[in-house]
Amino acid sequence: MNITDDTLMNIFNLHEFSKQAGIVSLTAGEINITTYYTGKDKDYFVILILDMIEDPEDYEEGLIEISDIISNNLKEEKYIEMLPSLFKQISNDPSRNKAD
């Protein structure tokens, strides 16, 4: 799946409006996107690309957790080796993020 420059700019603009850490979800073509912005202090975006049938809200808590892990392991790019396990973590059970 390709994310266009326009979509990336939309993500940036949605987060830029509040300038605070947080989640934003949007639809671009035939994909759902949920993204977490770490805030001005770290200034990173973690983007999760979903199918149209997947509900971005199901992934919010997991994305926040994973974004924290990634942002805490940026030094020496340690997060790169963690990506496969982080992907499995968030994709195996997104329903764990739903409130009971």
C-alpha positions in Angstrom: 0.0 0.0 0.0 1.3 3.4 -0.9 0.7 6.4 1.3 0.7 9.6 -0.8 2.4 12.8 0.1 -1.0 14.4 0.4 -2.0 11.8 3.0 1.1 12.3 5.0 0.5 16.1 4.9 -3.0 15.5 6.1 -1.7 13.5 9.0 0.8 16.2 9.8 -1.8 18.9 9.7 -4.3 17.0 11.9 -1.7 16.6 14.6 -0.2 20.1 14.0 -3.6 21.7 14.9 -3.4 20.5 18.5 0.4 20.3 18.8 -0.1 17.7 21.6 0.6 14.0 21.8 -2.3 11.9 20.6 -4.1 9.7 18.2 -5.7 10.7 14.9 -7.6 8.4 12.5 -8.5 9.0 8.9 -9.5 7.2 5.8 -7.5 7.6 2.6 -8.8 5.8 -0.4 -9.4 2.2 0.6 -7.4 2.2 3.8 -7.9 3.3 7.3 -5.0 5.0 9.0 -4.5 5.6 12.7 -1.5 7.6 13.8 0.1 8.6 17.0 2.1 11.8 17.5 4.6 11.8 20.3 4.2 15.5 20.9 6.6 18.4 20.4 9.2 17.0 22.8 10.1 14.0 20.6 8.2 15.1 17.4 7.6 11.6 15.9 4.7 10.1 14.2 3.9 6.3 14.3 1.5 5.3 11.6 -0.6 2.1 11.5 -2.2 1.3 8.1 -5.4 -0.8 8.4 -7.9 -2.4 6.0 -11.2 -0.7 5.5 -12.9 -3.3 7.6 -10.7 -2.7 10.6 -11.8 -0.1 13.1 -9.0 2.3 14.0 -10.4 2.7 17.6 -9.6 -1.0 18.2 -5.9 -0.2 17.8 -5.6 3.1 19.8 -4.3 1.8 23.1 -1.9 -0.7 21.4 -0.6 2.1 19.2 0.1 4.3 22.1 2.0 1.5 23.9 4.0 0.6 20.8 4.7 4.3 20.0 6.1 4.7 23.5 8.4 1.6 23.0 9.6 2.9 19.7 10.2 6.5 20.9 12.1 5.2 23.9 14.4 3.1 21.6 15.3 5.6 18.9 18.8 5.9 20.1 21.1 3.8 17.9 17.9 2.7 16.0 17.2 -0.1 18.5 13.5 0.0 17.6 14.1 -1.4 14.2 14.8 -4.9 15.5 11.7 -4.6 17.6 9.3 -3.8 14.8 8.4 -7.4 13.8 7.4 -8.3 17.4 5.6 -5.0 17.9 3.7 -5.6 14.7 2.7 -9.0 15.9 1.7 -7.6 19.3 -0.7 -5.0 17.9 -2.1 -7.2 15.1 -2.7 -10.4 17.1 -5.3 -9.1 19.4 -6.6 -5.6 18.7 -9.8 -6.4 20.6 -7.8 -6.3 23.8 -8.0 -2.6 23.5 -11.8 -2.4 23.6 -13.4 -1.5 26.8 -15.5 -4.3 28.4 
